Amino acid sequence: MGCDVIIGLQTPVPDGDARSPAAAAIPPEAASLASDDASATTDATNDGALDASASTAAAEASATDAGATTSPDGSSGACGGTYSGSLTGSFWSPLVVGIPVPITSTSLTMTLVPAASAGAACSSDSDAADCDDSFVVQGGSVTGVANSSSTVGDASVGGFPFACTLAGALDCPTGAFTGGWIECIYCVGPIANGGTACSITGGGFAGTLTATYDTVTRAFLAGQWNASEALAGNDGGSPGPEGGPASGYLLDSGSYGVDEYGGSGAWSATHGVDPGSYQ
């Protein structure tokens, strides 16, 4: 039985062609199609990368825009929100002659809202064009019990529940807090009306509220209050009881005493802190 022998023939490679025999055997038309397919794949990959980059950039821009209302960078909206803290100090009352009444355990809360939305004017440090950066205190309050553990001689002195309202304006980019005012009442016996009124009113005091504002930590720092019983019931926009500016009834030193009833002390507040942590 005879055997058929098949001999493969190799296409000759022209002189000067550096391609391998296998590559040289590929028809030019097929090579061109393969090249076009590779270019199309590369273009699609690049387009996908550009789309991904665009999506990432859009996401970053969105996050930046969102941060403009919450980030403590001094931009519009960065200072708004709810703040909590405490107020301490002491005051002299005609009900407890001869000793200052300590204030040691309080709860302070307030909300900063844009001045424009509250119908208020921008703070003095803002131009009209930057009114969105100006905020006012809304719903500011302090509650607590003064003199909760004091004694006079061997006798225990009962505490005086008290409640205060707070006001003021903040220029967010500069951190300037202006027009700060505190107005308080204190009670003989339990406080009523949800902590905003007295069953029996013992007295009241009102005065200035100052602080610096840190735009990085979103906190009111180095806060001070100075209030006089002569200004009880004064909202800060009214003259003193005998005329003249309300500030004329405050002692610059804050050192009140007999016949000069009032008080002074410190306060602080931070954005987003649980008010219960200060009680």
C-alpha positions in Angstrom: 0.0 0.0 0.0 1.5 3.3 -1.1 1.8 6.3 1.3 0.8 9.9 0.2 3.3 12.4 1.4 2.1 16.0 1.9 4.8 18.6 1.9 3.9 22.0 3.4 5.0 24.9 1.3 6.2 28.1 3.0 5.6 31.4 1.4 8.9 32.9 0.6 9.7 36.1 2.5 10.8 38.9 0.3 14.2 40.3 0.9 14.2 43.1 3.5 10.9 41.9 5.2 11.8 41.7 8.9 8.5 40.0 9.8 8.3 36.5 10.9 7.2 34.0 8.4 3.8 33.6 10.2 3.3 37.4 10.2 4.3 37.7 6.6 1.8 35.1 5.7 -1.2 37.3 6.9 -2.8 39.1 4.0 -2.6 42.9 4.2 -6.4 43.2 4.2 -6.7 41.1 7.4 -3.9 42.9 9.1 -5.6 46.2 8.4 -8.9 44.9 9.8 -7.1 43.7 13.0 -5.4 47.0 13.4 -8.8 48.9 13.1 -10.4 46.5 15.7 -7.5 47.2 18.1 -7.8 50.9 17.6 -11.5 50.8 18.3 -11.0 48.8 21.5 -8.4 51.3 22.7 -10.7 54.2 21.9 -13.5 52.5 23.8 -11.2 52.0 26.7 -10.1 55.6 26.7 -13.7 56.8 26.4 -14.7 54.6 29.4 -11.8 56.1 31.4 -12.9 59.6 30.5 -16.5 58.8 31.5 -15.2 57.4 34.8 -13.1 60.5 35.4 -16.1 62.8 34.5 -18.3 60.8 37.0 -15.6 61.1 39.7 -15.2 64.8 39.0 -19.0 65.3 39.2 -19.2 63.4 42.5 -16.4 65.5 43.9 -18.1 68.7 42.8 -21.3 67.5 44.4 -19.5 66.7 47.6 -17.9 70.2 47.5 -21.3 71.8 47.0 -22.8 69.8 49.9 -19.8 70.8 52.1 -20.6 74.5 51.5 -23.5 74.1 53.9 -21.9 72.0 56.5 -18.1 72.3 56.3 -16.5 74.7 58.8 -14.5 76.6 56.2 -16.2 80.0 56.6 -18.2 79.6 53.3 -21.9 80.3 53.1 -24.0 78.1 55.3 -21.0 76.7 57.2 -21.9 78.2 60.5 -25.6 77.4 60.6 -27.1 74.7 62.8 -27.8 73.8 66.4 -25.3 74.5 69.1 -25.2 73.3 72.7 -23.1 74.2 75.7 -23.2 75.6 79.2 -23.1 78.8 81.2 -21.5 79.3 84.6 -20.8 82.2 86.9 -22.5 83.9 89.9 -24.9 86.7 90.6 -25.9 88.9 93.5 -29.6 88.9 94.4 -31.6 90.9 96.9 -33.1 87.6 98.0 -29.8 86.4 99.3 -28.1 89.4 100.8 -24.3 89.3 101.4 -23.3 86.3 99.3 -23.1 85.7 95.5 -25.4 82.9 94.1 -23.3 80.4 92.2 -24.4 79.1 88.7 -22.7 75.8 88.0 -25.0 73.4 86.2 -26.8 74.6 83.2 -27.9 73.6 79.7 -27.5 76.1 76.8 -28.9 75.5 73.4 -29.3 77.8 70.3 -29.7 77.6 66.6 -28.0 79.8 64.0 -30.1 80.6 61.0 -29.3 82.8 58.0 -30.2 86.4 58.8 -32.0 86.8 55.5 -34.3 83.9 56.2 -35.0 85.2 59.7 -36.0 88.6 58.4 -33.0 90.2 60.2 -30.4 92.6 58.9 -26.9 91.3 58.1 -24.4 91.8 60.9 -22.3 94.9 60.7 -19.2 93.1 59.4 -21.0 91.8 56.2 -21.7 93.6 53.0 -25.2 93.3 51.6 -23.9 91.0 48.9 -22.6 88.7 51.6 -25.8 88.5 53.6 -25.9 84.7 53.2 -22.8 84.6 55.5 -24.6 86.4 58.3 -26.4 84.4 60.9 -28.7 85.2 63.9 -29.3 83.3 67.1 -32.8 81.7 67.1 -34.4 79.8 70.0 -31.4 80.6 72.3 -32.0 79.4 75.8 -30.3 78.6 79.1 -31.9 76.6 81.9 -30.6 75.5 85.3 -30.7 75.9 89.0 -28.6 78.5 90.7 -27.4 78.2 94.3 -28.3 74.5 94.3 -25.9 73.5 97.0 -25.0 76.7 99.0 -25.2 77.4 102.7 -25.3 80.5 104.8 -23.7 79.7 108.1 -25.2 76.4 109.1 -28.3 76.8 107.1 -28.9 75.4 103.7 -30.1 77.9 101.1 -32.6 76.5 98.5 -31.8 76.7 94.8 -33.3 79.1 92.4 -34.4 77.6 89.1 -33.8 80.1 86.3 -34.3 80.4 82.5 -32.7 82.8 80.0 -33.1 83.7 76.4 -30.1 84.5 74.2 -29.7 86.7 71.1 -26.9 87.8 68.8 -25.6 87.8 65.3 -22.6 86.0 63.7 -20.6 87.0 60.7 -19.4 83.6 59.5 -16.3 84.4 57.5 -14.8 86.6 60.2 -16.2 84.8 63.2 -17.4 88.1 64.7 -20.2 87.7 67.2 -22.1 91.0 67.7 -25.2 92.2 69.5 -25.1 89.3 72.0 -27.7 89.7 74.8 -28.9 87.5 77.6 -32.2 88.0 79.5 -33.0 85.8 82.5 -35.6 85.2 85.2 -35.1 83.2 88.4 -37.8 81.6 90.6 -38.7 81.1 94.2 -39.9 77.5 94.0 -40.4 75.4 90.9 -40.1 76.8 87.4 -43.3 76.5 85.3 -44.5 76.6 81.7 -42.0 74.1 80.4 -39.1 75.9 82.0 -39.8 79.3 80.6 -41.7 81.0 83.5 -41.9 81.1 87.3 -44.7 80.1 89.6 -43.3 82.8 91.9 -40.7 85.1 90.3 -37.8 85.9 92.5 -36.1 88.4 90.1 -34.4 88.8 86.8 -31.3 90.2 85.1 -30.2 91.0 81.6 -27.1 92.2 79.9 -24.4 91.5 77.3 -23.2 88.3 75.8 -19.8 88.2 74.1 -17.6 85.4 72.5 -15.2 84.6 69.7 -16.2 82.0 67.1 -13.9 79.4 65.7 -14.9 78.5 62.1 -12.7 75.3 62.1 -14.2 73.7 65.2 -17.6 75.4 64.8 -17.6 76.6 68.4 -18.2 79.7 70.5 -15.1 80.2 72.7 -14.0 82.5 75.5 -17.7 83.5 76.0 -18.5 86.0 78.7 -21.8 87.3 80.1 -22.5 90.4 82.2 -26.0 91.2 83.4 -27.7 93.6 85.9 -30.9 93.3 87.8 -31.6 96.9 86.9 -32.1 95.7 83.3 -34.5 92.8 84.2 -37.0 92.4 81.3 -34.9 94.5 78.9 -34.4 92.9 75.5 -31.2 94.8 74.7 -33.0 97.1 72.3 -34.6 99.3 74.9 -33.1 102.1 77.0 -32.3 101.5 80.7 -35.0 102.1 83.3 -33.9 105.7 83.8 -33.0 106.3 80.1 -29.7 106.0 78.3 -28.2 102.9 76.8 -28.6 99.6 78.5 -24.8 99.2 78.7 -24.7 102.1 81.1 -26.3 99.9 83.8 -23.6 97.2 83.7 -20.4 97.1 85.7 -17.5 96.6 83.3 -15.7 94.5 85.9 -18.8 92.2 86.4 -18.2 92.4 90.1 -21.6 93.1 91.5 -22.6 93.3 95.2 -25.0 94.7 97.7 -27.1 97.5 96.1 -25.6 96.6 92.7 -27.3 93.4 92.0 -26.3 91.4 88.9 -23.9 88.8 87.8 -21.3 87.6 85.3 -19.5 84.5 84.2 -18.5 82.4 81.2 -20.3 80.4 78.5 -19.5 78.2 75.5 -21.3 76.3 72.8 -20.3 73.8 70.1 -22.1 72.7 67.0 -23.9 69.4 67.1 -23.0 68.4 70.7 -25.7 66.6 72.8 -27.1 69.2 75.3 -27.4 66.4 77.9 -23.6 66.1 78.1 -23.4 69.5 79.9 -26.0 68.7 82.6 
